[in-house]
């Protein structure tokens, strides 16, 4: 009888276990499919001294692990040399019902970032900087299907300044 009570008490946990949770992760990750592909276009990086640098940005976005992880690799070129290189992995945690993002730069720096789906084909992601301040980025596809991304820097969380802009076309 004790075994039967133990099994019956486990039914709710099993019913809400990996099978159902996994479908929520699958659904959440499928909402990011609009990013998948190879993208290319102009980008502008603006530093605190209002110095603007133009680069040719290339983004390669693909799903891995049967759609459970989204890999985003960005490379920015000036002339024929790489001026910027980053890699990010986005996943969905079925327990917290939230996306997770971890990114790395070619210089070895890395960060944990928030990653939020704000609407259809609209994402916001960002992070607090180690030396103070914060960065946030919005990604949205425009009417022509171009990837529009704008970045902002804040030294204090209340005033935001443009720091990045790109417009990419899927190749």
C-alpha positions in Angstrom: 0.0 0.0 0.0 2.9 2.4 0.8 4.3 1.8 -2.7 1.0 2.6 -4.3 0.6 5.8 -2.3 4.2 6.8 -3.2 3.5 6.2 -6.9 0.2 8.1 -6.7 1.9 11.0 -5.0 4.5 11.2 -7.8 1.9 11.5 -10.6 1.6 15.3 -10.5 5.4 15.7 -10.7 5.7 13.2 -13.6 2.8 14.9 -15.4 4.5 18.3 -15.3 8.0 16.8 -15.9 10.3 16.8 -18.9 7.7 16.0 -21.5 5.4 19.0 -20.9 8.2 21.3 -19.9 10.1 20.3 -23.0 7.3 21.4 -25.2 7.3 24.9 -23.6 11.1 25.1 -24.3 10.5 23.9 -27.9 7.8 26.5 -28.4 9.9 29.3 -26.9 12.9 28.4 -29.0 10.8 28.2 -32.2 9.8 31.8 -31.6 13.4 32.7 -32.4 13.5 31.0 -35.8 13.2 34.3 -37.6 16.9 34.9 -36.7 18.1 31.7 -38.3 20.3 32.2 -41.3 23.3 34.1 -42.6 22.9 37.9 -42.4 25.1 40.8 -43.6 25.0 44.6 -43.6 26.4 47.8 -42.3 26.9 48.6 -38.6 28.0 51.6 -36.7 29.7 51.5 -33.3 29.7 54.7 -31.3 32.0 55.2 -28.3 31.6 57.5 -25.3 33.5 60.2 -27.1 31.0 60.2 -29.9 33.5 58.5 -32.2 31.6 56.4 -34.8 33.2 53.4 -36.5 31.6 51.8 -39.5 32.0 48.1 -40.0 30.5 45.4 -42.3 28.7 43.1 -39.9 28.1 39.4 -40.6 25.9 37.2 -38.4 25.6 33.5 -38.7 22.6 32.1 -36.7 21.7 28.5 -36.4 20.0 26.0 -34.1 21.8 23.1 -32.5 20.9 20.3 -30.2 17.7 19.6 -32.0 16.6 23.2 -31.7 17.4 23.5 -27.9 20.2 26.0 -28.4 20.5 29.0 -30.7 24.1 29.8 -31.7 24.8 33.3 -32.9 28.2 34.3 -34.2 28.9 37.9 -35.2 31.9 39.2 -37.1 32.5 42.8 -37.9 35.0 43.6 -40.7 36.9 46.8 -41.5 38.5 46.5 -44.9 39.5 42.8 -44.9 40.3 42.3 -41.2 38.1 41.3 -38.4 37.4 44.2 -36.0 34.9 42.4 -33.9 34.0 38.8 -33.2 31.5 37.4 -30.7 29.7 34.1 -30.1 26.4 33.8 -28.1 24.3 30.8 -27.1 20.7 31.3 -26.3 18.6 28.6 -24.5 15.3 28.4 -22.7 15.0 27.2 -19.2 11.8 25.3 -18.7 11.9 25.7 -15.0 12.2 29.4 -14.8 10.3 29.9 -18.1 13.0 32.3 -19.3 15.6 32.6 -22.0 19.3 32.4 -21.0 22.1 34.0 -23.0 25.8 33.6 -22.6 28.2 35.4 -24.9 32.0 35.5 -25.5 34.2 37.9 -27.3 37.4 37.0 -29.2 39.5 38.7 -26.5 38.2 36.1 -23.9 35.7 38.4 -22.2 32.3 36.8 -21.5 29.0 37.7 -19.9 25.6 36.3 -18.9 22.9 38.4 -20.5 19.2 38.7 -20.1 17.3 37.9 -23.3 13.6 38.7 -23.6 11.1 38.2 -26.4 9.2 41.5 -26.5 6.8 40.5 -29.3 6.7 38.9 -32.6 10.2 39.2 -34.2 11.2 41.6 -31.4 13.9 40.9 -28.8 15.7 42.9 -26.1 18.9 41.6 -24.6 21.5 43.2 -22.4 23.8 43.1 -19.4 25.4 45.0 -16.6 29.0 45.9 -17.3 31.8 44.8 -14.9 33.1 48.4 -14.6 29.7 49.9 -14.1 26.9 50.9 -16.4 24.8 48.7 -18.6 24.2 47.9 -22.3 20.9 46.9 -23.9 20.1 46.0 -27.4 16.8 45.6 -29.3 16.5 43.4 -32.3 13.5 43.6 -34.6 12.8 42.6 -38.2 11.4 45.5 -40.3 8.7 45.3 -43.0 11.3 44.2 -45.5 12.6 41.4 -43.3 15.8 43.2 -42.4 17.4 42.7 -39.0 17.5 46.0 -37.2 19.5 46.2 -34.0 20.1 49.2 -31.9 22.3 49.3 -28.8 22.4 51.7 -26.0 24.7 52.4 -23.1 23.7 53.8 -19.7 26.2 54.8 -17.0 23.5 54.9 -14.4 20.4 53.0 -15.6 18.3 56.1 -16.3 20.1 57.9 -19.1 20.7 55.9 -22.3 23.0 56.8 -25.1 23.2 55.3 -28.6 26.2 52.9 -28.9 25.4 50.5 -31.8 23.3 50.3 -34.9 23.1 47.7 -37.6 20.8 46.8 -40.5 21.3 43.3 -41.9 19.9 41.5 -44.9 19.5 37.7 -44.9 21.7 36.1 -47.5 
